[in-house]
């Protein structure tokens, strides 16, 4: 074939195929695993107090999620106080249930989570002014979350039952919160109550907060519940 004709054909093929190649790349990118926006929400345990790196359960949770291919985890929230990129959350040390309720509307509007990992209430039981109604306040917080974000999945981890000096109040609180599951599902909400691990004294950094081993056990609970929630969401019509 004459060299000039060869070059002309090559130019024509390049002009025709170039746009196809350019448009194929975004299509291929869209076939990857879905991104799931996850908001860790709670008090100092969500913030990670007691862990050596300040990331609490979030770092082992991210590591677990990185080892699977069904979805891509993206943590969301207004807080970013560790050295790990993308380590966002809404963990606020010392806060009680009512404190979260007062701010939740703005956080949800800004972060737009698909899933909320909720752990809150220990400060209400430890030093709150109205301990017997802590579970009622939590139910009101759940109502706000589902009103603001219809279709969101909430994974609620019960309080740590071996928290020193609060064993009985925690067990009572957890029983009441677990009973919320039937109500939430009856309302058509994607809600999962997670039974908390019974940490040993060696898995606490202090009276209230887990150490790295304790946070790993919390991460395990959240990871398995999160994979189930993602599967439920994918199966929605």
C-alpha positions in Angstrom: 0.0 0.0 0.0 1.4 3.5 -0.9 2.7 5.2 2.2 0.5 8.3 1.7 -2.7 6.1 1.4 -1.6 4.2 4.6 -1.3 7.4 6.5 -4.7 8.6 5.2 -6.4 5.4 6.3 -4.7 5.7 9.7 -5.9 9.2 10.1 -9.5 8.3 9.2 -9.5 5.3 11.6 -8.1 7.5 14.3 -10.8 10.1 13.8 -13.5 7.5 13.9 -12.2 5.4 16.8 -10.8 8.3 18.9 -14.2 9.4 20.2 -15.2 5.8 20.8 -12.2 5.3 22.9 -12.8 8.6 24.8 -16.4 7.8 25.5 -15.6 4.2 26.6 -13.4 5.3 29.5 -16.2 6.9 31.5 -18.4 4.0 30.8 -15.8 1.6 32.1 -15.4 3.8 35.2 -19.1 3.5 35.9 -18.9 -0.3 36.1 -16.8 -0.2 39.3 -18.2 -1.0 42.7 -20.7 1.6 44.1 -19.6 4.3 46.4 -21.4 4.1 49.8 -21.4 7.3 51.9 -21.1 6.3 55.5 -21.4 8.7 58.5 -20.0 7.5 61.8 -22.2 9.4 64.4 -21.9 9.6 68.1 -19.7 10.7 71.0 -16.1 10.2 72.0 -16.2 6.5 71.1 -17.1 7.4 67.6 -14.4 10.1 67.7 -11.8 7.4 68.6 -10.7 8.4 72.1 -8.6 5.7 73.7 -7.1 4.4 70.4 -3.4 5.1 69.7 -4.0 6.9 66.4 -7.3 8.6 67.3 -9.2 6.9 64.6 -11.0 4.4 66.8 -13.0 1.8 64.9 -12.8 3.8 61.7 -9.4 2.7 60.6 -9.9 -1.1 61.0 -13.3 -0.6 59.4 -11.7 1.0 56.4 -9.1 -1.7 56.2 -11.8 -4.4 56.2 -13.8 -2.6 53.5 -10.7 -2.2 51.4 -10.3 -6.0 51.2 -13.7 -6.5 49.5 -14.9 -5.5 46.1 -18.7 -5.1 46.5 -18.6 -1.4 47.4 -16.3 1.5 48.0 -16.4 3.1 51.5 -16.5 6.8 51.7 -16.7 8.2 55.3 -18.5 11.5 55.6 -19.0 14.1 58.3 -17.7 17.5 59.4 -14.9 16.2 61.6 -11.4 15.3 60.3 -8.9 15.1 63.1 -6.5 12.3 62.2 -3.6 11.9 59.8 -5.6 9.5 57.6 -7.0 11.1 54.4 -10.7 10.8 54.1 -11.2 9.9 57.8 -14.4 12.0 58.3 -16.9 11.5 61.0 -19.4 13.1 63.4 -17.9 11.9 66.7 -18.1 14.6 69.4 -16.5 13.9 72.8 -18.8 14.3 75.8 -21.9 14.8 73.8 -25.3 13.3 74.7 -28.2 12.2 72.5 -29.9 15.6 72.7 -26.7 17.3 71.5 -26.7 15.2 68.3 -30.4 15.9 67.8 -29.8 19.6 67.9 -27.2 19.5 65.1 -28.3 16.5 63.0 -30.3 18.3 60.4 -27.4 20.3 59.1 -24.9 17.4 59.2 -27.2 15.2 57.2 -27.9 17.9 54.6 -24.2 18.6 54.1 -22.9 15.0 54.1 -25.8 13.1 52.4 -25.0 9.7 53.9 -26.4 6.5 52.6 -25.6 4.7 55.9 -25.3 6.1 59.5 -23.2 4.1 62.0 -24.7 5.3 65.3 -23.3 4.8 68.8 -24.6 7.2 71.5 -25.9 7.3 75.0 -23.2 6.4 77.5 -22.8 10.1 78.6 -26.5 10.2 79.2 -26.3 7.3 81.5 -23.0 8.4 83.1 -23.9 12.1 83.9 -27.1 13.0 82.1 -29.9 14.9 83.9 -32.7 12.4 82.9 -31.1 9.0 82.7 -34.4 6.9 82.6 -35.5 8.6 79.4 -32.3 8.3 77.4 -33.7 5.6 75.1 -36.7 7.8 74.4 -34.4 10.6 73.3 -32.6 8.2 71.1 -35.9 7.2 69.5 -36.5 10.9 68.8 -33.1 11.2 67.2 -33.9 8.3 64.9 -37.1 10.0 63.8 -35.1 13.1 62.9 -32.6 11.1 60.9 -35.2 9.2 58.9 -37.3 12.4 58.3 -34.2 14.2 57.0 -32.9 11.3 55.0 -35.7 8.9 53.8 -34.2 5.7 52.7 -31.0 6.0 54.8 -29.8 2.9 56.6 -29.1 3.2 60.3 -26.8 0.7 62.0 -27.1 1.3 65.8 -24.5 -0.3 68.0 -25.7 -0.8 71.6 -23.7 0.5 74.5 -20.8 -1.5 75.8 -22.3 -3.7 78.5 -19.1 -4.1 80.5 -18.6 -0.3 81.0 -17.3 0.0 84.6 -20.0 1.2 87.0 -22.8 1.4 84.4 -23.4 -2.3 83.8 -27.0 -2.4 84.8 -28.1 0.9 83.3 -26.4 -0.1 80.0 -28.2 -3.4 79.9 -31.6 -1.7 80.5 -30.9 0.9 77.9 -29.8 -1.7 75.3 -32.9 -3.8 75.9 -35.1 -0.7 75.3 -33.2 0.3 72.2 -33.2 -3.2 70.8 -37.0 -3.2 71.1 -37.0 -0.2 68.7 -36.1 -2.5 65.9 -39.7 -3.8 65.4 -41.1 -0.3 65.4 -38.5 1.0 62.9 -39.1 -1.9 60.5 -42.8 -1.5 60.8 -42.4 2.1 59.6 -40.5 0.8 56.6 -37.1 2.0 57.8 -33.8 0.2 57.2 -32.7 -0.2 60.8 -30.3 -2.7 62.4 -29.6 -3.0 66.1 -26.1 -4.4 66.6 -25.4 -6.2 69.9 -22.2 -4.8 71.3 -19.2 -6.8 72.1 -18.6 -7.6 75.8 -15.1 -6.1 76.2 -12.8 -7.4 78.8 -11.0 -5.0 81.2 -7.9 -5.4 79.0 -9.8 -4.0 76.0 -10.6 -0.7 77.7 -8.2 2.2 77.6 -10.0 3.8 80.6 -13.4 3.5 82.3 -15.4 4.4 79.3 -13.3 4.1 76.1 -12.0 1.0 74.3 -8.4 0.5 73.4 -7.2 -0.6 70.0 -8.3 -4.2 70.6 -11.8 -3.0 71.7 -12.1 -0.8 68.7 -11.2 -3.7 66.4 -14.1 -5.7 67.9 -16.5 -2.7 67.3 -15.2 -2.4 63.7 -16.0 -6.1 63.1 -19.6 -5.6 64.3 -20.0 -2.6 62.0 -18.3 -4.2 59.0 -20.6 -7.2 58.9 -23.7 -5.1 59.4 -22.6 -2.6 56.8 -22.1 -5.3 54.1 -25.6 -6.6 54.9 -27.0 -3.1 54.6 -25.3 -2.5 51.3 -26.8 -5.8 50.0 -30.2 -4.7 51.1 -29.9 -1.3 49.5 -28.8 -2.9 46.2 -31.8 -5.2 46.2 -34.3 -2.3 46.5 -36.6 -1.8 43.5 
